[in-house]
C-alpha cells in the first residue's frame, strides 16, 4: 500500500472510479496486518506478507481467476 509516487488508497480510488478499470480486481499487499489495512474496503483481496503468504496467494489467485470463492481470514491468524 505504500508506494513512492501515489499511495495504495489513492490508486484503488483512481482504478475504481474509472469505468474502464473499475472491474479489475485489486489485490492489496501489505507487510503486515495493521489498522489501516483493516479499514481498507475497496480492495477486492488483501495479502499480508507476515502470515501464511503461500495460502493467501493461492486463495487470491483462485478468487481472481474465478476458480474458488475467497476464504474469510480469521482475525489474529
C-alpha atoms as one frame of an Amber mdcrd trajectory, in Angstrom:
protein
   0.000   0.000   0.000   2.993   2.273   0.380   4.367   3.369  -2.941   6.738
   6.194  -3.894   4.522   8.488  -6.001   0.940   7.532  -5.142  -0.394   5.718
  -2.101  -2.266   2.455  -2.491  -5.515   4.011  -1.299  -5.206   6.698  -3.982
  -4.512   4.087  -6.653  -7.507   1.975  -5.644  -9.742   5.059  -5.679  -8.485
   6.013  -9.146  -8.994   2.492 -10.519 -12.454   2.021  -9.030 -13.694   5.447
 -10.163 -12.700   4.893 -13.814 -15.290   2.964 -15.833 -12.557   1.267 -17.896
 -10.738  -0.111 -14.834 -13.482  -0.369 -12.191 -13.946  -4.118 -12.695 -10.263
  -5.019 -12.455  -9.728  -6.979  -9.222  -7.437  -5.139  -6.816  -5.197  -7.182
  -4.531  -3.615  -5.070  -1.790  -0.320  -6.383  -0.435   0.956  -5.192   2.917
   3.926  -6.148   5.048   1.662  -6.899   7.989  -1.875  -6.660   9.243  -2.499
  -3.240  10.689  -5.362  -0.907  11.421  -5.170   0.984   8.132  -5.314  -2.229
   6.089  -8.242  -3.500   8.151 -10.120  -0.295   7.271  -9.358  -0.662   3.557
 -12.603  -1.857   1.984 -12.086  -1.006  -1.693  -9.519  -3.724  -2.383 -11.060
  -6.981  -3.553  -8.475  -9.019  -1.662  -5.730  -8.362   0.862  -2.487 -10.281
   1.285  -0.333  -9.844   4.351   3.291 -10.868   3.995   3.733 -11.595   7.688
   1.317 -14.557   7.806   0.732 -17.627   5.608   1.764 -15.893   2.394   1.522
 -19.038   0.243  -2.035 -19.809   1.371  -3.121 -16.213   0.889  -1.577 -16.014
  -2.581  -3.210 -19.287  -3.671  -6.566 -18.053  -2.373  -6.162 -14.707  -4.156
  -5.280 -16.379  -7.459  -8.208 -18.780  -7.209 -10.553 -15.902  -6.455  -9.287
 -13.640  -9.242  -9.350 -16.479 -11.752 -12.858 -17.443 -10.641 -11.922 -20.995
  -9.670 -12.953 -20.747  -6.000 -14.525 -18.402  -3.521 -12.280 -16.416  -1.200
 -11.907 -17.863   2.255 -12.584 -15.341   5.014  -9.485 -14.660   7.060  -9.638
 -15.444  10.738  -8.844 -12.489  12.973  -5.389 -12.671  14.523  -4.339 -15.638
  12.446
